[in-house]
Amino acid sequence: MTARAVTVSMLKGGTTKSTVAAHTAEALSRQGKRVLAIDTDPNGHLTTNLGHNDRYYGDGPDLGDVILESGSATPNDIIVDTGLGFDLIPSTEALETVESNLRNQMQPSMALRENIVEPLLGDAYDHIVIDTHSSRNMLVNNAVVAAPNLLVPVTPEQGIYSGLRRTRERIIDPLQGKIGLDILAFVPNKLRSRIDQRTDDRELLQRICTDETLAAKVPNFAYISPEQWEAIDAGKLNPLPKPGIRFNKTIEKAYREQQTLGAYAPDDPGLEHWDEVAEIVIKGEVVRDD
């Protein structure tokens, strides 16, 4: 098995990056993998959703101390056990100041890779999942250099295509040749509408499923083939598929209990989609169903 670190990245807010990071980490742990999630977003949604407000607002050693080597803190000093099957390096309020300090480093984009990912990946953890901010900054740069395998959340909402374009222009295209950066998968989520009508859900899915450069990166749970689109429009596909990760209020309820979906509702049918995302991380690619 190849130890693999992944970054959840999209240069747009509200695309559920933290949810994708948390539930991918949880799904990997369900498959017996040793998993570390890292919250590099100064907003700390992953950290606070999982109930670690004390660490987010605390004054102990944090991610910045380790990657800036500003003291004697080691990765083990900042890792917490979530109780959900995976470990977490939380975000803190102080991460906002790390951005400017990273710029003064000799190799400002290598700090996370050299001080956390390389020492831990393969030895302590099979997989590392990194959550990122919605705007490109030095911490986002560090994340994609440390974990150049991207999970890109996409949602049917205003601004998603400009966000996807920014992500490609500012992160993927410049780094693809330099560091071997690769998109593992686009993860369509928060879907609710029918796809036999002209809805935002349909437009999103049809765009990514029919684009030659994107379609191979769409998981099976969201992929609609050209033949299926024709059958949908002809009214010949019955039952009508409900592709993508559907909007799920149970995740919101789970967060209120400081849990993930799998811990809160282990029989929820939506977990099978997260299991496929985990398989993509393990295999390093989308494997299309026959």
C-alpha positions as a printed NumPy array, in Angstrom:
array([[  0.   ,   0.   ,   0.   ],
       [  1.232,   3.504,  -0.843],
       [  1.135,   5.969,   2.02 ],
       [ -0.536,   9.054,   0.614],
       [ -1.194,  12.586,   1.839],
       [ -4.071,  14.526,   0.298],
       [ -5.144,  18.152,   0.344],
       [ -8.773,  19.237,   0.239],
       [ -8.694,  22.441,  -1.769],
       [-11.076,  24.824,  -3.533],
       [-10.537,  28.579,  -3.796],
       [-14.09 ,  29.37 ,  -2.78 ],
       [-15.799,  29.404,   0.571],
       [-18.792,  27.271,   1.433],
       [-17.843,  24.199,  -0.59 ],
       [-17.683,  21.922,   2.483],
       [-13.897,  21.455,   2.458],
       [-13.939,  20.738,   6.188],
       [-16.749,  18.204,   5.81 ],
       [-14.889,  16.464,   2.985],
       [-11.684,  16.4  ,   5.059],
       [-13.391,  15.037,   8.177],
       [-15.43 ,  12.371,   6.419],
       [-12.603,  11.25 ,   4.167],
       [-10.419,  10.82 ,   7.241],
       [-13.198,   8.917,   8.998],
       [-13.849,   6.693,   5.968],
       [-10.147,   5.859,   5.686],
       [-10.106,   4.896,   9.353],
       [-13.098,   2.586,   8.784],
       [-10.88 ,   0.699,   6.354],
       [ -8.3  ,   0.161,   9.05 ],
       [ -5.954,   2.961,   8.017],
       [ -3.996,   5.108,  10.441],
       [ -5.122,   8.63 ,   9.617],
       [ -4.114,  12.153,  10.601],
       [ -6.201,  15.197,   9.649],
       [ -4.517,  18.613,   9.677],
       [ -6.529,  21.825,   9.888],
       [ -4.499,  24.589,   8.214],
       [ -7.439,  26.978,   7.896],
       [ -7.136,  29.872,  10.377],
       [-10.954,  29.854,  10.584],
       [-10.721,  26.409,  12.181],
       [-14.009,  24.928,  10.972],
       [-12.677,  21.363,  11.015],
       [-11.295,  21.856,  14.51 ],
       [-14.394,  23.438,  16.025],
       [-16.869,  21.147,  14.227],
       [-15.152,  18.223,  15.927],
       [-15.387,  19.898,  19.324],
       [-11.842,  21.123,  19.901],
       [-12.653,  24.726,  20.712],
       [-10.289,  24.551,  23.674],
       [ -7.395,  23.915,  21.318],
       [ -8.518,  26.506,  18.781],
       [ -8.728,  29.242,  21.41 ],
       [ -5.947,  27.867,  23.615],
       [ -2.444,  29.197,  24.076],
       [ -0.432,  25.962,  24.005],
       [  1.917,  24.84 ,  21.226],
       [  0.281,  24.738,  17.82 ],
       [  0.842,  24.008,  14.154],
       [  2.705,  27.268,  13.674],
       [  5.204,  26.472,  16.42 ],
       [  6.087,  23.177,  14.763],
       [  6.354,  24.254,  11.135],
       [  8.185,  27.48 ,  11.988],
       [ 10.466,  25.621,  14.416],
       [  9.981,  28.517,  16.817],
       [ 10.439,  26.402,  19.917],
       [ 10.868,  22.83 ,  21.06 ],
       [  7.369,  21.67 ,  20.033],
       [  7.151,  18.477,  18.005],
       [  4.229,  17.077,  15.968],
       [  3.336,  14.763,  18.847],
       [  2.86 ,  17.788,  21.1  ],
       [  0.011,  19.135,  18.965],
       [ -1.759,  15.95 ,  17.805],
       [ -5.085,  15.165,  19.48 ],
       [ -7.138,  11.981,  19.403],
       [-10.587,  12.869,  18.057],
       [-12.144,   9.669,  19.359],
       [-13.577,   9.228,  15.858],
       [-10.976,   6.844,  14.491],
       [ -8.447,   9.429,  13.36 ],
       [ -6.096,  11.98 ,  14.886],
       [ -6.108,  15.731,  14.358],
       [ -3.673,  18.606,  14.339],
       [ -6.046,  21.457,  15.198],
       [ -6.091,  24.96 ,  13.839],
       [ -5.731,  27.86 ,  16.262],
       [ -6.469,  31.568,  16.226],
       [ -2.715,  32.128,  16.075],
       [ -2.483,  30.654,  12.574],
       [ -3.386,  34.06 ,  11.198],
       [  0.087,  35.269,  12.192],
       [  1.851,  32.236,  10.724],
       [  1.231,  33.503,   7.197],
       [  3.581,  36.475,   7.523],
       [  6.168,  34.469,   9.452],
       [  6.301,  31.784,   6.773],
       [  7.33 ,  34.395,   4.214],
       [ 10.556,  34.916,   6.153],
       [ 11.572,  31.253,   5.877],
       [ 14.313,  30.107,   3.495],
       [ 11.878,  27.712,   1.785],
       [  8.488,  29.089,   2.812],
       [  6.393,  26.444,   1.   ],
       [  8.298,  23.454,   2.409],
       [  7.728,  23.938,   6.139],
       [  4.66 ,  21.702,   6.533],
       [  6.157,  18.995,   4.358],
       [  9.54 ,  18.914,   6.102],
       [  8.379,  19.28 ,   9.704],
       [  5.151,  17.259,   9.8  ],
       [  4.222,  15.283,   6.703],
       [  7.569,  13.678,   5.889],
       [  8.304,  12.648,   9.505],
       [  4.839,  11.131,  10.031],
       [  3.621,   9.76 ,   6.691],
       [  4.275,   6.063,   6.319],
       [  5.701,   5.586,   9.797],
       [  3.002,   6.894,  12.127],
       [  0.176,   7.301,   9.59 ],
       [ -0.941,   5.623,   6.383],
       [ -2.744,   8.748,   5.197],
       [ -2.743,  12.439,   6.017],
       [ -5.71 ,  14.63 ,   5.037],
       [ -5.155,  18.398,   5.013],
       [ -7.973,  20.94 ,   5.181],
       [ -7.235,  24.371,   3.707],
       [ -8.433,  27.961,   3.539],
       [-10.648,  29.193,   0.686],
       [ -8.104,  31.799,  -0.475],
       [ -4.604,  31.026,  -1.628],
       [ -2.027,  31.88 ,   1.001],
       [  1.256,  30.5  ,   2.324],
       [ -0.517,  27.801,   4.336],
       [ -2.393,  26.647,   1.231],
       [  0.916,  26.589,  -0.656],
       [  2.416,  24.504,   2.153],
       [ -0.512,  22.096,   2.06 ],
       [ -0.365,  21.361,  -1.664],
       [  3.425,  21.005,  -1.62 ],
       [  3.221,  18.623,   1.342],
       [  0.235,  16.701,  -0.05 ],
       [  0.068,  17.196,  -3.839],
       [ -2.932,  14.891,  -4.278],
       [ -6.068,  17.004,  -4.393],
       [ -9.665,  16.337,  -3.461],
       [-11.66 ,  19.223,  -4.943],
       [-15.156,  19.746,  -3.495],
       [-17.715,  21.178,  -5.923],
       [-21.213,  22.313,  -5.009],
       [-24.213,  23.547,  -7.058],
       [-24.11 ,  27.186,  -6.046],
       [-23.265,  30.608,  -7.369],
       [-19.578,  31.199,  -7.933],
       [-18.546,  27.558,  -8.098],
       [-17.233,  27.765, -11.65 ],
       [-15.155,  30.866, -10.982],
       [-13.843,  29.146,  -7.845],
       [-12.939,  26.07 ,  -9.867],
       [-11.262,  28.238, -12.486],
       [ -9.209,  30.04 ,  -9.819],
       [ -8.211,  26.724,  -8.291],
       [ -6.989,  25.464, -11.643],
       [ -5.231,  28.7  , -12.628],
       [ -3.607,  29.5  ,  -9.267],
       [ -2.861,  26.06 ,  -7.833],
       [ -3.241,  23.172, -10.246],
       [ -1.761,  24.535, -13.48 ],
       [  1.318,  26.237, -11.946],
       [  2.233,  23.243,  -9.766],
       [  1.203,  20.257, -11.864],
       [  4.511,  20.081, -13.718],
       [  6.722,  21.3  , -10.885],
       [  5.773,  18.966,  -8.031],
       [  3.701,  16.259,  -9.69 ],
       [  0.491,  17.655,  -8.282],
       [ -2.53 ,  15.57 ,  -9.249],
       [ -6.277,  15.812,  -8.843],
       [ -7.468,  12.582,  -7.274],
       [-11.147,  13.473,  -7.522],
       [-13.779,  16.128,  -7.751],
       [-16.281,  15.557,  -4.948],
       [-19.771,  16.846,  -5.878],
       [-21.763,  17.414,  -2.712],
       [-24.692,  19.325,  -1.185],
       [-26.874,  18.156,  -4.09 ],
       [-30.645,  18.061,  -3.641],
       [-32.439,  18.628,  -6.954],
       [-33.557,  16.329,  -9.758],
       [-31.27 ,  16.007, -12.748],
       [-33.979,  15.593, -15.383],
       [-34.705,  19.312, -15.072],
       [-32.603,  22.419, -15.714],
       [-31.355,  22.8  , -12.158],
       [-28.016,  23.921, -10.714],
       [-27.418,  20.305,  -9.726],
       [-27.789,  19.147, -13.289],
       [-25.594,  21.93 , -14.688],
       [-22.791,  21.081, -12.253],
       [-22.892,  17.361, -12.928],
       [-23.231,  17.704, -16.663],
       [-20.297,  20.106, -16.833],
       [-17.866,  17.905, -14.946],
       [-19.105,  14.603, -16.377],
       [-18.89 ,  15.695, -20.009],
       [-15.622,  17.642, -19.828],
       [-12.853,  15.369, -21.12 ],
       [-10.318,  16.735, -18.638],
       [-12.634,  16.425, -15.64 ],
       [-14.798,  13.353, -16.214],
       [-12.117,  10.804, -15.322],
       [-11.819,  12.442, -11.893],
       [-15.517,  12.152, -11.021],
       [-16.295,   9.351,  -8.526],
       [-18.71 ,   6.626,  -9.583],
       [-21.349,   7.905,  -7.177],
       [-21.522,  11.162,  -9.167],
       [-20.678,  10.076, -12.705],
       [-23.326,  10.188, -15.419],
       [-22.235,   8.832, -18.81 ],
       [-23.242,  10.483, -22.115],
       [-25.57 ,   7.544, -22.764],
       [-27.228,   8.036, -19.395],
       [-27.754,  11.754, -20.062],
       [-29.503,  10.865, -23.319],
       [-31.704,   8.34 , -21.54 ],
       [-32.531,  10.866, -18.807],
       [-33.581,  13.477, -21.342],
       [-35.666,  10.891, -23.212],
       [-37.401,   9.863, -20.001],
       [-36.089,   6.326, -20.381],
       [-33.978,   6.053, -17.229],
       [-36.025,   4.709, -14.364],
       [-35.501,   5.054, -11.494],
       [-33.85 ,   8.426, -11.924],
       [-30.37 ,   8.437, -10.344],
       [-29.557,  10.757,  -7.459],
       [-25.843,  11.244,  -8.079],
       [-23.353,  12.997,  -5.845],
       [-23.224,  13.371,  -2.103],
       [-26.691,  14.598,  -1.249],
       [-27.463,  17.398,   1.18 ],
       [-27.727,  15.652,   4.525],
       [-29.113,  17.351,   7.619],
       [-27.786,  14.458,   9.686],
       [-24.251,  15.804,   9.213],
       [-25.361,  19.081,  10.795],
       [-26.863,  17.143,  13.7  ],
       [-23.652,  15.167,  14.053],
       [-21.588,  18.363,  14.222],
       [-23.842,  19.678,  16.968],
       [-22.813,  16.594,  18.91 ],
       [-19.167,  17.169,  17.873],
       [-19.15 ,  13.995,  15.81 ],
       [-18.85 ,  12.891,  12.219],
       [-21.658,  11.216,  10.284],
       [-20.243,   7.726,  10.757],
       [-20.014,   8.112,  14.524],
       [-23.421,   9.747,  14.859],
       [-25.39 ,   7.643,  12.374],
       [-23.367,   4.534,  11.463],
       [-26.176,   3.149,   9.283],
       [-26.612,   6.292,   7.195],
       [-26.684,   5.25 ,   3.507],
       [-24.593,   8.274,   2.525],
       [-21.519,   6.725,   4.131],
       [-20.976,   4.5  ,   1.109],
       [-20.059,   7.569,  -0.937],
       [-17.45 ,   8.614,   1.604],
       [-16.115,   5.064,   1.469],
       [-15.567,   5.492,  -2.263],
       [-13.678,   8.744,  -1.659],
       [-11.479,   6.797,   0.767],
       [-10.889,   4.125,  -1.883],
       [ -9.812,   6.82 ,  -4.322],
       [ -7.262,   8.07 ,  -1.795],
       [ -5.976,   4.549,  -1.176],
       [ -5.72 ,   3.665,  -4.873],
       [ -4.568,   7.08 ,  -6.   ],
       [ -7.214,   7.388,  -8.709],
       [-10.853,   6.963,  -9.629],
       [-11.499,   3.412, -10.841],
       [-14.599,   3.455, -13.016],
       [-17.215,   0.769, -12.345],
       [-17.819,  -1.59 , -15.265]])
